[in-house]
Amino acid sequence: MDVATYLAAVPETRREALVRLRALCLEELTGFEERIAYGMPVYVRAGGTDGEIAWANQKQYISFYLLRTDVRDAFADRLAAHDMGKACLRFRNPAKVDFDLLRDLLRATARAGRGGAC
């Protein structure tokens, strides 16, 4: 499966937000490869093996996985206002996805060097 196939299978009510999220990842994560791993889109730094960003359509929400602890720590104040697990930012309403925050997280991830992933 590829990401286009993944997106074609998500519910229409979430597809627009997920297409926008994918475009944002492709725009901001230059030097990363887009893959499917664990059944979801994952972004791996070229030459690397570990994903640093991932996202998925879950049953109850859109999830955005921020897998770098250094970036999560740097954004702790902004993330605190959101539904956040250890590494998963959850958006229950596709219309309320905070794309400004996601863009900033993606930019910080792209700027960060290798390592720092959990």
N, C-alpha and C positions, 0 to 999 in steps of 0.2 A: 504494500500500500504506500502511496505517496500522500503529501499534504493536500493536494487538490482533491483526491479521492476522499480523504478524511473530511474535508470541508463539505463536500457534496452530500455526505451522510448525516451531517448535524441538522437538528431541527431548524426550520426557517426562522423561527423567532430569535435564534442566537447567531445565525450564519453571518449577518452583516457585521456584528461586533467581532466575531472571530476572523473574518476576512480582513477587517481593519487591523486587528492585532497582528495577524501574520504580516501584512504589509509593513507595519511599524517595525517588526522584528527584522524583516529583510532590509529595510532602510537603515536601521541603526546598528545592526550587528554585521558590519562589513568584516570580512575575514572569517566569518563563521559559516559552517555548513548546516543546512537544514536537513534533518533526518526524521524518521519515525522510530521511536524507541518506546517500549512499554506501552504501545498502542496510542501514543500521542506525539505531536510535533516537538522536536528537541533541537536546540541550537548548540553546536559543538565548535569550539575554536579550531580553525584549520590546523591539522596536524595533531590535534588533541583526541582524547578518547572519551572524556567526560562531558556531559551536557552541562551548560551553565544557565540556560533558560529553557523552560518548557511551558506548554499550555495545553489545556484540554477542555473539552465539553463534558462536564460531569452531569449526573442526573439532576442535581438541584442547583448547580451554579457553573460559571466559567471559572476555571482555576488557572492561575499564573504562577509557575514555579520559579522562584528566585533561588538558585542553588549555590550562590556564592555567599558565604557567611560574611565576608568583608563588606560587600555591598549592602546586605541586609542590616548589618550593624551601622553603617553610615547613614541609612535612611530610617533608622528605628523610630524617630519622632514622627515622620510622615506616615509610616506604616501602622503606627499605633491606632490611628483613627479608622482602620479598615479591619475587616474580618480576615485575620491572618493566623495560620497555623505555624508550625516550625519553619517551613519553607514555602508554604502555599498561600497565596493571596486569593481570596474567593469573592466573586461578584455574583450575587444571586439575581440581580436585575441587569440584563445586557445593556439597558439604556443608561445605567449608572457606572459603567466601567470608567475608571479614572485614567484616561489615555495620557494625560499630562504626566501623572506619576509614572505610568508604565514607560513612557518615553525617557524620562529621567533615569529610571532603573536600567533600561537597556543601554543608554549612553554610558552610565557608570560601569556597567558590566563590560562594554566594549573597550573602555579606557583601561580597565584593570588588567594587570598582567596575568600570566599563567599562574595557576595555584589559587588558593583562597576558596576553592569550591569545597563544599562539605562532603 
